[in-house]
Amino acid sequence: SPAIKQSILDKLMVEVEANLGTAMTYTLFEYAKDNKESFMENQPVNTVTSVSNSIAIGTPDVPASKKKDKKEQLSKTQKRKLADKTDNKGELPRGWNWVDVIK
């Protein structure tokens, strides 16, 4: 809720004022982790459960697990052209993208 957010920001601003002039990013994160219970003590519990219920009702994971990504299949001609362009290691020869000045 906005009131909870504002109270957390007020508590963090007090910590910022105490550490003014020093590197405090890590200090603020540690302060927030250490005091998360006191920050969230006035947070209503039913909003969290309603969010988790809406997530559980969402799309099921079954169709995603059944889908398999197809590997790109090259024809023999495509493989042959690719082999002609590259050396036996699959790398393009040195200078393959250079401008041909003679043409």
VMD Tcl script that builds the backbone (N, CA, C; Angstrom):
set m [mol new atoms 309]
animate dup $m
set s [atomselect $m all]
$s set {name element resname resid chain x y z} {
  {N N SER 1 A 0.839 -1.178 0.000}
  {CA C SER 1 A 0.000 0.000 0.000}
  {C C SER 1 A 0.888 1.248 0.000}
  {N N PRO 2 A 0.361 2.360 -0.469}
  {CA C PRO 2 A 1.171 3.588 -0.515}
  {C C PRO 2 A 1.653 4.052 0.866}
  {N N ALA 3 A 0.851 3.828 1.902}
  {CA C ALA 3 A 1.262 4.239 3.244}
  {C C ALA 3 A 2.461 3.422 3.722}
  {N N ILE 4 A 2.454 2.120 3.429}
  {CA C ILE 4 A 3.577 1.258 3.804}
  {C C ILE 4 A 4.834 1.678 3.051}
  {N N LYS 5 A 4.676 1.955 1.754}
  {CA C LYS 5 A 5.824 2.379 0.950}
  {C C LYS 5 A 6.426 3.664 1.502}
  {N N GLN 6 A 5.560 4.595 1.867}
  {CA C GLN 6 A 6.047 5.867 2.392}
  {C C GLN 6 A 6.762 5.679 3.730}
  {N N SER 7 A 6.253 4.796 4.581}
  {CA C SER 7 A 6.918 4.564 5.870}
  {C C SER 7 A 8.279 3.900 5.673}
  {N N ILE 8 A 8.378 2.991 4.711}
  {CA C ILE 8 A 9.675 2.363 4.405}
  {C C ILE 8 A 10.648 3.410 3.883}
  {N N LEU 9 A 10.172 4.280 2.986}
  {CA C LEU 9 A 11.040 5.337 2.454}
  {C C LEU 9 A 11.494 6.285 3.556}
  {N N ASP 10 A 10.601 6.612 4.491}
  {CA C ASP 10 A 10.976 7.494 5.596}
  {C C ASP 10 A 12.069 6.861 6.456}
  {N N LYS 11 A 11.931 5.560 6.762}
  {CA C LYS 11 A 12.937 4.865 7.563}
  {C C LYS 11 A 14.272 4.794 6.829}
  {N N LEU 12 A 14.210 4.567 5.506}
  {CA C LEU 12 A 15.445 4.522 4.722}
  {C C LEU 12 A 16.093 5.895 4.626}
  {N N MET 13 A 15.289 6.948 4.562}
  {CA C MET 13 A 15.849 8.300 4.501}
  {C C MET 13 A 16.586 8.649 5.793}
  {N N VAL 14 A 16.092 8.155 6.931}
  {CA C VAL 14 A 16.796 8.358 8.198}
  {C C VAL 14 A 18.154 7.683 8.135}
  {N N GLU 15 A 18.194 6.481 7.570}
  {CA C GLU 15 A 19.459 5.756 7.432}
  {C C GLU 15 A 20.389 6.471 6.452}
  {N N VAL 16 A 19.822 7.049 5.393}
  {CA C VAL 16 A 20.619 7.802 4.422}
  {C C VAL 16 A 21.253 9.010 5.099}
  {N N GLU 17 A 20.473 9.729 5.895}
  {CA C GLU 17 A 21.008 10.899 6.597}
  {C C GLU 17 A 22.137 10.497 7.547}
  {N N ALA 18 A 22.013 9.330 8.166}
  {CA C ALA 18 A 23.055 8.879 9.088}
  {C C ALA 18 A 24.342 8.529 8.354}
  {N N ASN 19 A 24.240 8.043 7.115}
  {CA C ASN 19 A 25.422 7.614 6.358}
  {C C ASN 19 A 25.825 8.607 5.281}
  {N N LEU 20 A 25.345 9.817 5.358}
  {CA C LEU 20 A 25.639 10.814 4.339}
  {C C LEU 20 A 27.142 11.069 4.244}
  {N N GLY 21 A 27.660 11.062 3.018}
  {CA C GLY 21 A 29.084 11.297 2.803}
  {C C GLY 21 A 29.894 10.028 2.656}
  {N N THR 22 A 29.264 8.872 2.809}
  {CA C THR 22 A 29.979 7.605 2.657}
  {C C THR 22 A 29.309 6.795 1.551}
  {N N ALA 23 A 29.985 5.735 1.110}
  {CA C ALA 23 A 29.386 4.814 0.146}
  {C C ALA 23 A 28.349 3.997 0.892}
  {N N MET 24 A 27.084 4.138 0.509}
  {CA C MET 24 A 26.042 3.540 1.342}
  {C C MET 24 A 25.094 2.605 0.623}
  {N N THR 25 A 25.306 2.296 -0.628}
  {CA C THR 25 A 24.372 1.431 -1.341}
  {C C THR 25 A 24.267 0.073 -0.657}
  {N N TYR 26 A 25.401 -0.547 -0.411}
  {CA C TYR 26 A 25.407 -1.862 0.242}
  {C C TYR 26 A 24.823 -1.755 1.650}
  {N N THR 27 A 25.146 -0.678 2.342}
  {CA C THR 27 A 24.647 -0.475 3.705}
  {C C THR 27 A 23.130 -0.371 3.718}
  {N N LEU 28 A 22.557 0.342 2.739}
  {CA C LEU 28 A 21.099 0.480 2.676}
  {C C LEU 28 A 20.420 -0.852 2.387}
  {N N PHE 29 A 21.004 -1.635 1.488}
  {CA C PHE 29 A 20.412 -2.940 1.183}
  {C C PHE 29 A 20.460 -3.856 2.406}
  {N N GLU 30 A 21.580 -3.846 3.107}
  {CA C GLU 30 A 21.696 -4.670 4.309}
  {C C GLU 30 A 20.729 -4.200 5.388}
  {N N TYR 31 A 20.560 -2.887 5.532}
  {CA C TYR 31 A 19.617 -2.342 6.504}
  {C C TYR 31 A 18.195 -2.789 6.162}
  {N N ALA 32 A 17.850 -2.740 4.871}
  {CA C ALA 32 A 16.509 -3.150 4.447}
  {C C ALA 32 A 16.303 -4.644 4.688}
  {N N LYS 33 A 17.322 -5.469 4.402}
  {CA C LYS 33 A 17.183 -6.910 4.626}
  {C C LYS 33 A 17.056 -7.233 6.109}
  {N N ASP 34 A 17.821 -6.541 6.940}
  {CA C ASP 34 A 17.784 -6.807 8.372}
  {C C ASP 34 A 16.462 -6.384 9.007}
  {N N ASN 35 A 15.834 -5.353 8.460}
  {CA C ASN 35 A 14.622 -4.793 9.070}
  {C C ASN 35 A 13.363 -5.068 8.247}
  {N N LYS 36 A 13.373 -6.072 7.398}
  {CA C LYS 36 A 12.204 -6.307 6.547}
  {C C LYS 36 A 10.969 -6.684 7.354}
  {N N GLU 37 A 11.128 -7.353 8.497}
  {CA C GLU 37 A 9.965 -7.699 9.314}
  {C C GLU 37 A 9.309 -6.444 9.883}
  {N N SER 38 A 10.122 -5.509 10.345}
  {CA C SER 38 A 9.550 -4.279 10.894}
  {C C SER 38 A 8.942 -3.419 9.793}
  {N N PHE 39 A 9.487 -3.482 8.578}
  {CA C PHE 39 A 8.906 -2.725 7.466}
  {C C PHE 39 A 7.534 -3.272 7.090}
  {N N MET 40 A 7.382 -4.582 7.143}
  {CA C MET 40 A 6.170 -5.217 6.629}
  {C C MET 40 A 5.164 -5.587 7.717}
  {N N GLU 41 A 5.363 -5.137 8.959}
  {CA C GLU 41 A 4.456 -5.544 10.027}
  {C C GLU 41 A 3.042 -4.989 9.859}
  {N N ASN 42 A 2.873 -3.858 9.188}
  {CA C ASN 42 A 1.540 -3.282 8.980}
  {C C ASN 42 A 0.949 -3.658 7.624}
  {N N GLN 43 A 1.654 -4.460 6.849}
  {CA C GLN 43 A 1.180 -4.872 5.526}
  {C C GLN 43 A 0.038 -5.866 5.681}
  {N N PRO 44 A -1.108 -5.629 5.013}
  {CA C PRO 44 A -2.202 -6.598 5.090}
  {C C PRO 44 A -1.815 -7.918 4.417}
  {N N VAL 45 A -2.207 -9.019 5.032}
  {CA C VAL 45 A -1.814 -10.341 4.550}
  {C C VAL 45 A -2.655 -10.770 3.360}
  {N N ASN 46 A -3.919 -10.371 3.284}
  {CA C ASN 46 A -4.817 -10.868 2.246}
  {C C ASN 46 A -4.416 -10.421 0.843}
  {N N THR 47 A -3.681 -9.315 0.669}
  {CA C THR 47 A -3.260 -8.905 -0.667}
  {C C THR 47 A -2.235 -9.871 -1.239}
  {N N VAL 48 A -1.389 -10.417 -0.392}
  {CA C VAL 48 A -0.370 -11.362 -0.858}
  {C C VAL 48 A -1.027 -12.663 -1.292}
  {N N THR 49 A -2.017 -13.134 -0.537}
  {CA C THR 49 A -2.664 -14.386 -0.912}
  {C C THR 49 A -3.483 -14.231 -2.180}
  {N N SER 50 A -4.072 -13.056 -2.400}
  {CA C SER 50 A -4.847 -12.874 -3.625}
  {C C SER 50 A -3.931 -12.863 -4.839}
  {N N VAL 51 A -2.731 -12.321 -4.687}
  {CA C VAL 51 A -1.770 -12.328 -5.789}
  {C C VAL 51 A -1.341 -13.756 -6.084}
  {N N SER 52 A -1.067 -14.547 -5.046}
  {CA C SER 52 A -0.626 -15.918 -5.270}
  {C C SER 52 A -1.749 -16.761 -5.872}
  {N N ASN 53 A -3.005 -16.479 -5.506}
  {CA C ASN 53 A -4.127 -17.211 -6.099}
  {C C ASN 53 A -4.272 -16.881 -7.573}
  {N N SER 54 A -4.075 -15.621 -7.950}
  {CA C SER 54 A -4.203 -15.265 -9.349}
  {C C SER 54 A -3.079 -15.865 -10.175}
  {N N ILE 55 A -1.920 -16.021 -9.579}
  {CA C ILE 55 A -0.810 -16.646 -10.288}
  {C C ILE 55 A -1.084 -18.140 -10.469}
  {N N ALA 56 A -1.620 -18.784 -9.447}
  {CA C ALA 56 A -1.888 -20.213 -9.531}
  {C C ALA 56 A -2.974 -20.512 -10.553}
  {N N ILE 57 A -3.916 -19.598 -10.728}
  {CA C ILE 57 A -5.016 -19.811 -11.662}
  {C C ILE 57 A -4.568 -19.569 -13.098}
  {N N GLY 58 A -3.454 -18.902 -13.303}
  {CA C GLY 58 A -2.970 -18.539 -14.635}
  {C C GLY 58 A -2.782 -19.733 -15.558}
  {N N THR 59 A -2.114 -19.523 -16.657}
  {CA C THR 59 A -1.949 -20.553 -17.671}
  {C C THR 59 A -1.168 -21.729 -17.114}
  {N N PRO 60 A -1.584 -22.944 -17.416}
  {CA C PRO 60 A -0.869 -24.115 -16.923}
  {C C PRO 60 A 0.436 -24.321 -17.679}
  {N N ASP 61 A 1.368 -25.034 -17.055}
  {CA C ASP 61 A 2.676 -25.273 -17.655}
  {C C ASP 61 A 2.700 -26.501 -18.563}
  {N N VAL 62 A 1.602 -27.236 -18.641}
  {CA C VAL 62 A 1.586 -28.478 -19.397}
  {C C VAL 62 A 1.840 -28.257 -20.882}
  {N N PRO 63 A 1.168 -27.297 -21.571}
  {CA C PRO 63 A 1.455 -27.130 -22.995}
  {C C PRO 63 A 2.892 -26.696 -23.257}
  {N N ALA 64 A 3.485 -25.946 -22.366}
  {CA C ALA 64 A 4.855 -25.495 -22.575}
  {C C ALA 64 A 5.830 -26.669 -22.530}
  {N N SER 65 A 5.563 -27.659 -21.680}
  {CA C SER 65 A 6.475 -28.790 -21.586}
  {C C SER 65 A 6.314 -29.743 -22.771}
  {N N LYS 66 A 5.132 -29.760 -23.381}
  {CA C LYS 66 A 4.915 -30.645 -24.527}
  {C C LYS 66 A 5.563 -30.110 -25.799}
  {N N LYS 67 A 5.693 -28.773 -25.901}
  {CA C LYS 67 A 6.292 -28.194 -27.097}
  {C C LYS 67 A 7.793 -28.424 -27.075}
  {N N LYS 68 A 8.326 -28.841 -28.210}
  {CA C LYS 68 A 9.762 -29.021 -28.343}
  {C C LYS 68 A 10.244 -28.122 -29.463}
  {N N ASP 69 A 11.369 -27.483 -29.249}
  {CA C ASP 69 A 11.931 -26.625 -30.273}
  {C C ASP 69 A 12.546 -27.496 -31.362}
  {N N LYS 70 A 12.166 -27.187 -32.593}
  {CA C LYS 70 A 12.715 -27.941 -33.720}
  {C C LYS 70 A 14.075 -27.378 -34.085}
  {N N LYS 71 A 14.996 -28.278 -34.381}
  {CA C LYS 71 A 16.286 -27.851 -34.874}
  {C C LYS 71 A 16.141 -27.545 -36.354}
  {N N GLU 72 A 16.885 -26.571 -36.793}
  {CA C GLU 72 A 16.819 -26.202 -38.198}
  {C C GLU 72 A 17.475 -27.307 -39.035}
  {N N GLN 73 A 16.738 -27.839 -39.974}
  {CA C GLN 73 A 17.235 -28.898 -40.834}
  {C C GLN 73 A 17.705 -28.306 -42.159}
  {N N LEU 74 A 18.937 -28.564 -42.526}
  {CA C LEU 74 A 19.478 -28.097 -43.794}
  {C C LEU 74 A 19.425 -29.219 -44.811}
  {N N SER 75 A 19.150 -28.835 -46.037}
  {CA C SER 75 A 19.159 -29.833 -47.106}
  {C C SER 75 A 20.620 -30.140 -47.482}
  {N N LYS 76 A 20.808 -31.183 -48.282}
  {CA C LYS 76 A 22.165 -31.536 -48.697}
  {C C LYS 76 A 22.816 -30.407 -49.480}
  {N N THR 77 A 22.023 -29.730 -50.308}
  {CA C THR 77 A 22.556 -28.621 -51.099}
  {C C THR 77 A 22.998 -27.478 -50.196}
  {N N GLN 78 A 22.185 -27.167 -49.190}
  {CA C GLN 78 A 22.536 -26.096 -48.269}
  {C C GLN 78 A 23.785 -26.448 -47.474}
  {N N LYS 79 A 23.901 -27.710 -47.066}
  {CA C LYS 79 A 25.084 -28.147 -46.343}
  {C C LYS 79 A 26.326 -28.062 -47.221}
  {N N ARG 80 A 26.179 -28.452 -48.489}
  {CA C ARG 80 A 27.304 -28.423 -49.415}
  {C C ARG 80 A 27.775 -26.984 -49.643}
  {N N LYS 81 A 26.822 -26.040 -49.826}
  {CA C LYS 81 A 27.191 -24.642 -50.027}
  {C C LYS 81 A 27.871 -24.074 -48.791}
  {N N LEU 82 A 27.391 -24.451 -47.629}
  {CA C LEU 82 A 28.005 -23.992 -46.393}
  {C C LEU 82 A 29.419 -24.551 -46.247}
  {N N ALA 83 A 29.619 -25.806 -46.627}
  {CA C ALA 83 A 30.943 -26.423 -46.551}
  {C C ALA 83 A 31.896 -25.789 -47.553}
  {N N ASP 84 A 31.382 -25.379 -48.719}
  {CA C ASP 84 A 32.233 -24.748 -49.721}
  {C C ASP 84 A 32.700 -23.365 -49.258}
  {N N LYS 85 A 31.853 -22.665 -48.497}
  {CA C LYS 85 A 32.198 -21.328 -48.020}
  {C C LYS 85 A 33.196 -21.369 -46.866}
  {N N THR 86 A 33.195 -22.423 -46.087}
  {CA C THR 86 A 34.026 -22.489 -44.897}
  {C C THR 86 A 35.137 -23.511 -45.064}
  {N N ASP 87 A 36.094 -23.461 -44.137}
  {CA C ASP 87 A 37.129 -24.483 -44.142}
  {C C ASP 87 A 36.615 -25.703 -43.382}
  {N N ASN 88 A 37.463 -26.693 -43.140}
  {CA C ASN 88 A 37.002 -27.927 -42.508}
  {C C ASN 88 A 36.632 -27.749 -41.029}
  {N N LYS 89 A 36.952 -26.606 -40.428}
  {CA C LYS 89 A 36.605 -26.340 -39.036}
  {C C LYS 89 A 35.294 -25.562 -38.908}
  {N N GLY 90 A 34.688 -25.181 -40.024}
  {CA C GLY 90 A 33.448 -24.425 -39.985}
  {C C GLY 90 A 33.653 -22.923 -39.903}
  {N N GLU 91 A 34.869 -22.472 -40.087}
  {CA C GLU 91 A 35.156 -21.048 -40.021}
  {C C GLU 91 A 35.308 -20.492 -41.425}
  {N N LEU 92 A 34.893 -19.258 -41.601}
  {CA C LEU 92 A 35.041 -18.600 -42.891}
  {C C LEU 92 A 36.511 -18.273 -43.125}
  {N N PRO 93 A 36.964 -18.311 -44.387}
  {CA C PRO 93 A 38.369 -18.021 -44.654}
  {C C PRO 93 A 38.702 -16.565 -44.343}
  {N N ARG 94 A 39.964 -16.313 -44.085}
  {CA C ARG 94 A 40.417 -14.968 -43.755}
  {C C ARG 94 A 40.132 -14.027 -44.915}
  {N N GLY 95 A 39.494 -12.897 -44.610}
  {CA C GLY 95 A 39.220 -11.895 -45.631}
  {C C GLY 95 A 37.937 -12.127 -46.395}
  {N N TRP 96 A 37.032 -12.964 -45.908}
  {CA C TRP 96 A 35.806 -13.284 -46.647}
  {C C TRP 96 A 34.907 -12.075 -46.813}
  {N N ASN 97 A 35.016 -11.061 -45.959}
  {CA C ASN 97 A 34.145 -9.906 -46.070}
  {C C ASN 97 A 34.885 -8.676 -46.570}
  {N N TRP 98 A 36.054 -8.849 -47.122}
  {CA C TRP 98 A 36.812 -7.731 -47.648}
  {C C TRP 98 A 36.214 -7.253 -48.955}
  {N N VAL 99 A 36.397 -6.005 -49.285}
  {CA C VAL 99 A 35.901 -5.453 -50.542}
  {C C VAL 99 A 36.841 -5.893 -51.655}
  {N N ASP 100 A 36.260 -6.412 -52.735}
  {CA C ASP 100 A 37.054 -6.841 -53.873}
  {C C ASP 100 A 37.335 -5.621 -54.743}
  {N N VAL 101 A 38.546 -5.112 -54.706}
  {CA C VAL 101 A 38.906 -3.881 -55.402}
  {C C VAL 101 A 38.941 -4.099 -56.908}
  {N N ILE 102 A 39.294 -5.296 -57.352}
  {CA C ILE 102 A 39.449 -5.558 -58.783}
  {C C ILE 102 A 38.102 -5.483 -59.501}
  {N N LYS 103 A 37.025 -5.964 -58.848}
  {CA C LYS 103 A 35.722 -5.933 -59.497}
  {C C LYS 103 A 35.309 -4.494 -59.694}
}
mol reanalyze $m
mol bondsrecalc $m
mol representation Tube
mol addrep $m
